[in-house]
Amino acid sequence: MTDCHAHLLKRVATLAAALGLALGATQGARAAGFQFSPVRVNLNAQDRAASILLTNGDDAPVRLEVQAFTWTQRPDGQAVLVANNALLVFPELLTIPAHSQRRVRVATTDPPGSVESSYKVTIAEIGTFAPKKTRGADVTITLQVDVPVYVAPTVGRRAGAIAGANVAKRALTFAVANNGTLHFDVTDARVTGLGANERQLFMVEPDGGDVLAGGKREYRVELPAKACGSLRALTIHLTASDQQLVQTLDVPAGACNP
């Protein structure tokens, strides 16, 4: 592997890791030489505007496009982004010189409602000043980060629940429902298979993530074939922000049949 290829792969890995941090960190995040803070914005009736500090730590300027979207979710957790006029960003286009900082202003025009409003601000590189080349081919690596923006409701309440748990065809299906007015973060998700005398046979850790107010996230956990015949029960355990959601269900006869 050439030094150029090694440098390129390292930068791609760094960027991917930084984008992962953008989902879970609370203070700031970094993508290569680009930093932004905070990684999520909270607005309310008193504080209807905020700013995101962007820092370009590279040796070349960076050009960025900033857009605001209403954010909803599909049951599998995938984001659905729709352009809107309720959340304003300024500027929408900017250039940050090398080793410099700029601020992007974020403001809401709508008053708080009965349920938390959720948005995403996307900050995307729209060009590079010095494309990297390898073996005669231009390789341009661009970045994009998503900053969640939440507008607090008139009354905030978190109420998560495990819903529709079922075991059939060698799989456990269930949903995490958000019956409150605020989003919550699902972390420490575990599905434990229990045999006779409550002996643990296996443990699976499904992905976590945000569940928006009024929404739900559906899960499907395949049961290990070798352990399925000895299963007596399954326990679902989830941490949903400040809530502990736990449900244990018996495994019915025939549930391990494909």
Backbone bond lengths (Angstrom), bond angles and torsions (degrees), N, CA, C in turn:
res aa  C-N    CA-C-N  psi(-1)  N-CA   C-N-CA  omega(-1)  CA-C   N-CA-C  phi
1 M - - - 1.462 - - 1.518 109.22 -
2 T 1.332 118.19 131.49 1.452 122.04 -179.98 1.521 110.20 -73.78
3 D 1.350 115.75 161.68 1.463 119.96 177.64 1.511 111.06 -61.01
4 C 1.360 116.20 -35.45 1.458 119.93 -179.29 1.522 111.08 -65.74
5 H 1.358 115.24 -43.59 1.461 118.92 178.19 1.530 110.46 -63.97
6 A 1.339 116.64 -41.45 1.457 119.82 -179.15 1.521 111.06 -63.14
7 H 1.343 116.38 -40.89 1.470 120.23 178.80 1.524 110.61 -64.76
8 L 1.328 116.73 -40.46 1.458 121.06 -179.99 1.518 111.30 -63.72
9 L 1.338 117.10 -45.66 1.458 120.63 -179.52 1.527 110.97 -64.46
10 K 1.329 115.76 -37.14 1.461 119.49 179.37 1.521 110.61 -64.79
11 R 1.341 116.96 -40.55 1.458 119.71 -179.17 1.528 110.91 -68.58
12 V 1.354 116.38 -39.02 1.468 119.38 177.20 1.526 110.24 -61.32
13 A 1.340 117.34 -43.87 1.460 120.85 179.72 1.521 111.38 -64.25
14 T 1.336 115.83 -40.58 1.465 119.28 178.58 1.512 111.05 -63.27
15 L 1.322 116.98 -42.86 1.457 121.31 179.94 1.521 110.88 -63.32
16 A 1.343 116.75 -44.59 1.470 119.60 -179.61 1.519 110.88 -61.91
17 A 1.329 116.47 -42.04 1.464 119.42 179.29 1.519 110.96 -64.29
18 A 1.327 116.03 -39.43 1.465 119.13 -178.70 1.519 111.37 -66.55
19 L 1.310 117.67 -38.32 1.454 120.29 178.62 1.521 110.58 -65.79
20 G 1.328 117.21 -32.82 1.451 119.88 174.28 1.515 111.23 -64.85
21 L 1.328 117.06 -39.92 1.452 120.06 177.79 1.516 111.95 -61.90
22 A 1.326 115.56 -30.51 1.467 118.67 -177.27 1.520 111.59 -62.88
23 L 1.310 117.93 -20.92 1.459 120.49 -179.21 1.519 112.83 -86.64
24 G 1.336 117.43 -26.19 1.446 118.14 -171.03 1.515 116.19 -119.90
25 A 1.322 118.84 -16.62 1.457 119.98 -177.28 1.519 110.58 -75.99
26 T 1.339 116.33 167.49 1.455 119.47 -178.15 1.526 113.16 -120.96
27 Q 1.321 118.98 -14.94 1.456 120.50 -176.56 1.517 112.92 -109.56
28 G 1.311 118.31 -49.89 1.452 120.45 -177.63 1.506 109.61 -166.39
29 A 1.332 117.32 169.63 1.450 120.94 179.18 1.515 108.49 -146.41
30 R 1.349 115.13 161.83 1.453 120.84 -173.68 1.514 110.13 -135.18
31 A 1.344 118.29 133.80 1.454 123.53 173.52 1.515 107.01 -125.60
32 A 1.365 115.44 107.62 1.461 121.06 -173.15 1.526 108.43 53.30
33 G 1.355 119.27 -121.53 1.450 120.80 178.93 1.508 113.32 -92.45
34 F 1.329 117.84 9.29 1.463 122.86 -176.22 1.524 109.76 -104.39
35 Q 1.317 117.20 128.61 1.457 121.61 179.17 1.524 110.13 -124.76
36 F 1.339 115.77 150.76 1.461 119.49 175.73 1.514 108.83 -145.14
37 S 1.330 115.43 146.53 1.455 121.25 -177.81 1.531 109.23 -156.43
38 P 1.362 117.02 136.76 1.460 128.48 -0.05 1.524 110.92 -79.05
39 V 1.337 116.44 173.30 1.457 120.16 178.74 1.521 112.11 -91.52
40 R 1.337 117.76 -6.44 1.455 121.85 169.71 1.514 108.01 -148.89
41 V 1.324 116.04 149.54 1.459 122.16 -176.00 1.527 108.36 -119.41
42 N 1.330 116.02 133.08 1.460 121.62 177.71 1.522 109.07 -116.15
43 L 1.339 116.43 121.80 1.453 122.49 178.04 1.525 109.34 -115.52
44 N 1.330 115.77 158.55 1.460 120.42 177.79 1.519 109.22 -153.08
45 A 1.328 116.79 -171.58 1.463 120.64 -175.66 1.517 112.03 -63.86
46 Q 1.337 117.18 -31.40 1.459 120.42 180.00 1.526 112.29 -86.72
47 D 1.308 116.92 -39.92 1.469 122.47 -179.34 1.524 108.60 -111.46
48 R 1.323 115.72 91.41 1.467 120.71 -175.23 1.523 112.49 -99.42
49 A 1.321 116.69 7.64 1.464 121.04 178.89 1.524 109.16 -144.41
50 A 1.309 116.05 151.28 1.464 122.14 178.75 1.522 107.56 -155.25
51 S 1.309 116.70 -179.63 1.463 120.23 178.42 1.515 110.02 -138.93
52 I 1.316 115.25 154.69 1.462 123.23 176.35 1.525 106.82 -116.01
53 L 1.321 116.87 123.55 1.458 121.81 -179.69 1.524 109.40 -88.93
54 L 1.324 116.26 122.42 1.462 122.74 179.20 1.522 108.67 -108.56
55 T 1.320 116.79 132.31 1.457 122.23 -178.50 1.526 109.23 -125.32
56 N 1.324 116.41 125.52 1.462 122.19 175.94 1.522 108.18 -102.23
57 G 1.333 116.04 104.50 1.454 120.87 -179.95 1.507 114.32 -92.29
58 D 1.338 117.61 2.66 1.458 120.88 -179.26 1.527 111.28 -82.37
59 D 1.335 115.21 172.77 1.463 121.59 -179.58 1.520 112.69 -87.60
60 A 1.330 117.85 1.12 1.470 121.53 179.32 1.523 108.72 -128.07
61 P 1.332 118.18 151.76 1.464 120.12 177.07 1.525 111.22 -66.77
62 V 1.321 116.38 160.90 1.457 121.55 178.92 1.516 108.45 -130.35
63 R 1.335 116.54 136.69 1.469 122.59 177.68 1.521 108.41 -104.11
64 L 1.329 115.57 133.74 1.453 120.49 -173.09 1.520 111.22 -131.84
65 E 1.339 114.54 147.79 1.459 122.39 170.63 1.516 108.01 -116.35
66 V 1.337 117.13 133.28 1.453 122.33 -177.81 1.525 108.29 -117.38
67 Q 1.336 116.64 129.08 1.460 121.74 -179.48 1.515 110.34 -134.68
68 A 1.331 116.02 151.13 1.463 121.97 178.41 1.520 109.81 -114.59
69 F 1.330 116.64 137.77 1.462 122.43 -178.35 1.521 110.34 -136.08
70 T 1.326 116.26 145.51 1.457 120.98 164.49 1.523 107.86 -70.70
71 W 1.323 116.43 136.60 1.469 121.45 -173.48 1.521 109.44 -117.26
72 T 1.325 115.66 118.18 1.461 122.39 169.61 1.523 107.47 -124.60
73 Q 1.324 116.33 177.62 1.460 120.34 -175.82 1.513 111.86 -132.22
74 R 1.331 115.44 147.23 1.456 121.20 167.66 1.534 108.21 -82.22
75 P 1.325 118.03 162.72 1.463 119.90 179.91 1.527 114.18 -58.98
76 D 1.345 118.29 -23.11 1.459 119.64 177.87 1.527 112.42 -84.94
77 G 1.331 117.52 3.46 1.451 121.63 178.38 1.507 115.00 93.93
78 Q 1.336 118.35 -8.46 1.454 121.16 179.68 1.527 110.71 -66.86
79 A 1.323 115.47 138.67 1.464 120.91 -178.35 1.523 110.82 -76.57
80 V 1.321 115.42 142.87 1.461 122.88 172.11 1.530 106.22 -118.17
81 L 1.325 116.53 116.60 1.458 122.03 -176.12 1.522 109.80 -112.58
82 V 1.334 115.73 128.79 1.462 122.21 -179.57 1.523 108.21 -129.51
83 A 1.336 116.56 130.94 1.461 120.88 178.93 1.522 110.19 -59.59
84 N 1.342 116.43 143.96 1.459 119.99 -176.05 1.524 110.04 -147.78
85 N 1.344 115.18 168.66 1.456 121.46 176.78 1.526 112.05 -111.94
86 A 1.317 117.50 3.44 1.459 120.82 -176.92 1.520 112.07 -82.02
87 L 1.334 117.49 -23.41 1.455 121.80 177.44 1.524 107.92 -117.99
88 L 1.313 116.52 125.73 1.455 122.14 -176.98 1.524 109.96 -107.52
89 V 1.333 116.82 141.68 1.459 122.08 174.79 1.531 108.44 -128.48
90 F 1.337 115.73 144.52 1.466 120.58 178.48 1.523 108.86 -152.14
91 P 1.338 116.96 132.13 1.467 127.28 -3.37 1.524 110.85 -80.80
92 E 1.327 115.64 162.59 1.457 120.38 178.12 1.525 111.24 -88.75
93 L 1.319 117.46 -23.43 1.464 122.96 175.64 1.520 108.11 -129.59
94 L 1.316 117.35 134.80 1.459 119.99 178.51 1.516 110.62 -156.28
95 T 1.303 114.32 156.87 1.452 122.56 173.70 1.518 108.10 -120.11
96 I 1.317 116.74 129.10 1.455 121.34 177.75 1.531 107.47 -107.46
97 P 1.313 118.42 115.09 1.469 119.96 177.72 1.523 111.23 -60.85
98 A 1.313 115.47 165.27 1.466 120.66 178.38 1.524 110.40 -57.73
99 H 1.319 115.61 137.07 1.463 123.03 176.17 1.532 111.82 55.01
100 S 1.355 114.82 44.47 1.460 120.52 -179.60 1.519 110.01 -135.07
101 Q 1.341 115.01 171.27 1.454 121.73 -179.39 1.521 110.54 -128.86
102 R 1.332 115.45 150.76 1.457 122.53 172.45 1.525 107.99 -142.49
103 R 1.319 115.42 156.09 1.470 120.46 176.76 1.522 110.03 -112.02
104 V 1.342 115.05 141.87 1.457 122.29 171.85 1.520 107.15 -110.08
105 R 1.324 116.95 127.23 1.454 121.81 -179.88 1.528 110.06 -89.24
106 V 1.312 115.12 139.98 1.468 122.73 179.82 1.520 107.62 -127.74
107 A 1.340 117.79 130.53 1.459 120.85 -179.44 1.517 109.98 -147.74
108 T 1.332 115.86 148.51 1.459 121.25 176.86 1.516 109.79 -106.28
109 T 1.330 115.67 144.38 1.465 121.06 179.44 1.519 112.19 -102.79
110 D 1.336 117.34 -15.61 1.463 121.04 -177.59 1.525 110.83 -95.49
111 P 1.323 118.28 143.57 1.471 120.36 175.36 1.525 110.00 -70.60
112 P 1.334 117.76 157.78 1.465 120.15 177.55 1.524 111.51 -58.50
113 G 1.328 115.92 144.37 1.452 121.22 177.59 1.514 111.38 -106.95
114 S 1.309 116.39 -167.42 1.464 120.80 -179.31 1.525 112.39 -75.38
115 V 1.355 116.73 -19.71 1.458 122.78 179.21 1.525 108.32 -126.52
116 E 1.314 116.08 143.06 1.456 121.63 178.24 1.530 111.39 -54.58
117 S 1.336 116.47 135.46 1.466 121.94 174.52 1.523 108.82 -93.79
118 S 1.313 116.47 140.51 1.463 120.67 -177.53 1.526 110.03 -124.52
119 Y 1.324 115.13 135.23 1.459 122.67 -179.73 1.525 108.99 -136.20
120 K 1.312 114.49 167.83 1.463 120.52 169.32 1.512 109.28 -133.87
121 V 1.324 114.80 136.07 1.457 122.07 172.05 1.529 107.11 -103.27
122 T 1.322 116.63 118.98 1.458 120.65 178.36 1.520 108.80 -98.32
123 I 1.310 114.97 134.01 1.466 122.68 178.04 1.518 106.19 -120.03
124 A 1.333 116.50 109.66 1.463 120.75 -171.73 1.517 110.92 -124.49
125 E 1.315 115.67 137.55 1.461 121.52 173.97 1.523 108.66 -72.13
126 I 1.313 117.89 132.33 1.465 121.32 -177.03 1.515 112.42 -112.42
127 G 1.312 117.45 8.77 1.470 119.94 176.69 1.502 108.89 170.39
128 T 1.316 116.34 158.46 1.450 121.01 176.11 1.509 108.76 -120.77
129 F 1.308 115.83 148.60 1.462 120.52 -179.15 1.523 111.49 -84.43
130 A 1.324 117.86 -21.14 1.467 120.20 -177.30 1.520 108.90 -142.57
131 P 1.369 118.43 83.31 1.465 120.56 179.57 1.519 111.15 -58.45
132 K 1.320 115.21 141.66 1.464 119.73 176.95 1.530 108.93 -83.98
133 K 1.322 116.78 141.73 1.449 121.31 -177.76 1.520 109.63 -119.93
134 T 1.333 115.20 145.97 1.442 120.58 174.95 1.522 109.38 -146.06
135 R 1.362 115.29 122.67 1.464 122.22 179.35 1.520 112.54 51.58
136 G 1.310 116.73 42.59 1.454 120.99 173.78 1.507 114.66 85.90
137 A 1.363 118.75 -6.24 1.459 120.91 -178.90 1.525 109.34 -108.45
138 D 1.336 117.01 138.41 1.457 121.35 177.19 1.530 109.53 -77.90
139 V 1.308 116.64 129.47 1.455 122.29 177.00 1.521 107.40 -120.61
140 T 1.316 117.70 114.31 1.450 122.16 -179.21 1.529 108.88 -115.21
141 I 1.319 116.05 121.49 1.455 121.57 179.05 1.515 107.98 -104.75
142 T 1.328 116.53 119.61 1.457 120.78 179.34 1.527 108.85 -112.31
143 L 1.306 115.36 158.42 1.459 120.33 -179.18 1.520 110.49 -116.76
144 Q 1.313 115.65 153.76 1.455 121.93 170.60 1.514 107.82 -147.20
145 V 1.301 116.26 132.12 1.460 121.46 176.59 1.521 108.51 -126.25
146 D 1.329 116.13 147.78 1.456 122.99 178.73 1.520 109.01 -115.16
147 V 1.310 116.75 126.62 1.461 122.03 179.54 1.529 108.38 -110.10
148 P 1.330 119.55 112.77 1.467 120.81 176.61 1.525 110.75 -66.76
149 V 1.322 115.88 141.52 1.460 122.74 175.88 1.527 107.49 -127.32
150 Y 1.333 116.14 124.66 1.455 121.30 -179.49 1.528 109.22 -116.74
151 V 1.332 116.07 133.46 1.460 121.41 174.77 1.523 107.40 -108.76
152 A 1.329 115.84 115.58 1.465 121.34 -173.16 1.527 111.37 -63.00
153 P 1.338 117.65 143.95 1.473 121.33 177.36 1.518 110.80 -79.16
154 T 1.307 115.87 176.22 1.466 120.25 178.33 1.526 111.31 -64.36
155 V 1.326 116.54 -36.14 1.468 121.46 175.95 1.522 107.84 -132.11
156 G 1.336 116.66 121.33 1.457 120.67 -178.52 1.516 112.19 -93.47
157 R 1.332 116.01 132.14 1.467 120.84 -179.78 1.518 109.29 -151.99
158 R 1.340 116.27 128.37 1.470 120.51 175.75 1.527 108.85 -101.32
159 A 1.326 115.37 131.83 1.464 120.20 -178.92 1.525 108.48 -151.20
160 G 1.327 115.46 91.54 1.454 120.50 178.17 1.516 111.39 -97.94
161 A 1.323 116.26 156.10 1.464 120.42 179.76 1.520 109.09 -154.97
162 I 1.323 115.41 146.75 1.468 121.32 170.73 1.523 106.85 -86.78
163 A 1.322 116.82 128.31 1.463 120.32 -173.80 1.527 110.45 -131.05
164 G 1.324 115.13 147.37 1.464 121.96 170.82 1.506 115.62 63.89
165 A 1.345 118.40 29.57 1.460 120.25 -179.72 1.529 110.50 -65.62
166 N 1.340 115.66 133.19 1.467 120.57 -177.34 1.516 109.46 -152.71
167 V 1.329 115.98 143.70 1.466 121.79 177.86 1.518 107.85 -119.00
168 A 1.315 116.14 121.54 1.466 121.67 179.03 1.521 108.65 -164.87
169 K 1.332 115.95 150.14 1.469 122.14 176.98 1.521 112.24 51.72
170 R 1.339 114.38 44.10 1.459 122.78 174.91 1.536 112.15 60.12
171 A 1.310 116.91 35.63 1.461 121.16 178.49 1.523 110.23 -150.32
172 L 1.315 114.70 147.58 1.455 122.51 172.02 1.520 108.71 -103.97
173 T 1.330 116.72 127.59 1.455 120.96 175.18 1.524 108.18 -120.55
174 F 1.326 115.31 141.25 1.461 120.71 176.85 1.525 108.35 -162.08
175 A 1.303 115.52 170.12 1.460 121.67 178.07 1.518 109.05 -130.62
176 V 1.329 115.02 151.13 1.462 121.78 170.33 1.517 106.14 -106.17
177 A 1.320 116.59 112.10 1.459 121.49 -176.60 1.523 109.99 -99.26
178 N 1.315 115.73 138.48 1.459 121.08 175.10 1.526 108.05 -105.56
179 N 1.324 116.01 101.75 1.462 121.78 -178.18 1.528 112.61 -95.96
180 G 1.327 116.21 8.91 1.453 120.17 -178.65 1.512 112.30 -99.89
181 T 1.329 115.34 -165.14 1.463 121.31 -178.57 1.525 112.27 -108.81
182 L 1.346 117.51 0.03 1.461 122.94 178.80 1.521 110.15 -124.13
183 H 1.340 117.39 149.70 1.457 120.83 174.67 1.530 109.36 -69.28
184 F 1.314 116.35 162.42 1.458 120.06 169.25 1.527 109.11 -142.02
185 D 1.336 114.72 159.63 1.458 121.92 -179.58 1.519 109.22 -102.64
186 V 1.330 117.18 122.73 1.456 121.38 175.51 1.527 108.41 -84.51
187 T 1.323 115.92 119.87 1.457 122.13 176.69 1.527 108.52 -133.20
188 D 1.310 115.57 168.73 1.464 120.88 177.10 1.524 111.08 48.85
189 A 1.332 116.02 52.04 1.462 121.15 178.93 1.533 108.92 -85.49
190 R 1.332 116.00 127.83 1.460 120.75 -178.70 1.524 110.70 -140.51
191 V 1.320 115.86 138.35 1.461 122.36 170.26 1.525 106.62 -120.51
192 T 1.338 116.19 120.24 1.458 121.42 -175.93 1.520 109.69 -113.77
193 G 1.327 115.88 129.96 1.455 121.62 176.67 1.519 110.68 -95.22
194 L 1.337 116.30 128.79 1.459 122.01 -176.48 1.522 110.61 -115.90
195 G 1.322 115.31 137.45 1.453 121.23 176.42 1.516 111.42 -103.33
196 A 1.321 115.95 -153.94 1.462 120.65 178.70 1.518 109.98 -60.78
197 N 1.347 116.12 144.52 1.464 122.60 -179.08 1.525 112.38 57.29
198 E 1.335 115.61 29.54 1.470 122.85 178.00 1.527 112.74 57.92
199 R 1.313 116.81 29.79 1.469 120.26 176.66 1.525 109.84 -73.98
200 Q 1.330 116.83 130.94 1.464 120.72 -178.90 1.523 110.03 -72.96
201 L 1.336 115.51 125.32 1.457 121.52 179.40 1.518 112.40 -98.97
202 F 1.328 117.32 -33.50 1.459 121.04 179.03 1.523 109.03 -165.15
203 M 1.318 114.89 166.65 1.465 120.68 173.96 1.525 108.19 -143.69
204 V 1.327 116.22 133.68 1.461 123.73 178.73 1.522 107.71 -119.64
205 E 1.321 116.88 141.15 1.460 121.34 -179.10 1.532 109.35 -116.37
206 P 1.342 118.33 94.80 1.468 121.04 178.11 1.528 110.82 -66.37
207 D 1.326 115.41 162.36 1.456 120.80 177.58 1.526 110.50 -66.65
208 G 1.328 115.40 149.87 1.454 120.92 175.08 1.519 110.53 -99.10
209 G 1.337 116.57 -146.54 1.457 121.24 179.43 1.513 112.36 127.13
210 D 1.320 114.81 174.88 1.464 120.92 -179.72 1.528 111.01 -72.22
211 V 1.328 115.68 144.77 1.459 122.74 166.15 1.520 105.84 -123.17
212 L 1.324 115.99 115.23 1.456 120.14 -174.32 1.522 111.68 -74.45
213 A 1.325 115.55 158.63 1.464 121.31 -178.99 1.522 110.52 -56.93
214 G 1.333 115.91 130.97 1.459 121.05 179.90 1.513 114.32 79.36
215 G 1.329 117.55 -0.44 1.469 120.76 -176.81 1.514 112.41 -104.96
216 K 1.314 115.81 -173.97 1.457 121.57 176.20 1.515 109.07 -152.63
217 R 1.320 114.51 158.25 1.465 120.53 176.48 1.517 108.62 -127.87
218 E 1.334 115.31 127.72 1.462 120.62 -176.16 1.530 110.37 -96.65
219 Y 1.325 114.83 145.57 1.465 121.47 -178.95 1.529 109.90 -129.07
220 R 1.309 113.96 149.29 1.469 121.44 171.91 1.525 107.00 -136.16
221 V 1.328 116.63 122.20 1.457 122.51 -178.82 1.517 108.42 -117.98
222 E 1.312 116.47 116.05 1.457 120.67 177.10 1.524 109.53 -73.49
223 L 1.325 117.22 134.54 1.457 122.03 -178.47 1.524 109.83 -89.32
224 P 1.324 118.35 134.31 1.467 121.15 -179.84 1.519 110.82 -58.71
225 A 1.317 116.04 129.86 1.467 120.59 -175.58 1.522 111.89 -60.88
226 K 1.331 117.10 -39.40 1.464 119.81 -176.00 1.528 112.11 -67.94
227 A 1.323 116.50 -32.69 1.466 119.88 -177.09 1.519 112.88 -92.86
228 C 1.324 116.77 -16.33 1.467 119.37 -169.26 1.532 112.09 -61.79
229 G 1.320 117.13 -38.80 1.460 119.59 -177.24 1.512 113.53 -65.10
230 S 1.341 117.29 -22.54 1.467 121.61 -179.29 1.524 113.08 -97.45
231 L 1.316 116.68 0.57 1.466 120.51 -176.61 1.516 111.96 -69.27
232 R 1.330 114.54 137.81 1.462 120.31 173.16 1.528 110.97 -116.08
233 A 1.328 116.64 -31.43 1.466 120.19 -177.38 1.521 109.73 -155.80
234 L 1.326 115.19 162.28 1.459 122.94 175.89 1.523 108.05 -130.26
235 T 1.313 115.90 137.24 1.463 121.09 176.08 1.523 109.11 -116.22
236 I 1.328 115.60 128.30 1.456 122.81 175.51 1.526 107.28 -103.24
237 H 1.316 116.68 127.36 1.465 121.00 177.86 1.515 108.59 -130.89
238 L 1.336 116.19 127.18 1.461 121.55 -180.00 1.520 109.26 -136.20
239 T 1.326 115.54 140.71 1.455 120.94 167.42 1.521 106.91 -100.50
240 A 1.323 116.62 121.07 1.464 122.58 -178.16 1.520 107.84 -119.48
241 S 1.348 115.44 89.40 1.467 121.86 -171.58 1.525 108.80 54.97
242 D 1.346 119.09 -112.91 1.467 120.60 -177.17 1.535 112.57 -95.96
243 Q 1.329 117.88 15.61 1.459 121.36 -178.20 1.530 110.86 -113.53
244 Q 1.314 116.77 145.66 1.456 123.18 171.44 1.528 108.06 -108.71
245 L 1.328 116.32 116.40 1.464 121.17 -179.26 1.523 108.10 -108.24
246 V 1.324 116.38 121.72 1.469 121.66 -176.49 1.519 109.23 -135.59
247 Q 1.321 115.96 135.29 1.470 120.31 173.38 1.518 108.36 -146.62
248 T 1.330 116.64 134.63 1.460 122.73 174.64 1.521 108.33 -115.87
249 L 1.327 116.64 132.80 1.467 120.01 178.82 1.513 110.32 -133.05
250 D 1.315 115.68 144.53 1.461 121.12 177.36 1.519 110.18 -71.62
251 V 1.326 115.09 149.61 1.458 121.26 176.74 1.528 108.07 -94.07
252 P 1.323 117.67 113.60 1.477 119.26 -175.96 1.529 112.01 -73.13
253 A 1.306 115.63 159.55 1.464 120.88 176.80 1.523 109.54 -60.38
254 G 1.300 116.91 138.01 1.457 121.19 178.36 1.515 113.88 87.12
255 A 1.350 117.55 -2.64 1.464 119.52 -177.49 1.517 112.79 -69.17
256 C 1.339 116.95 -18.99 1.457 120.40 -179.36 1.531 112.02 -90.74
257 N 1.321 117.81 -1.60 1.452 119.50 176.35 1.526 109.63 -73.34
258 P 1.346 118.33 134.64 1.463 119.86 -177.79 1.536 111.81 -68.31
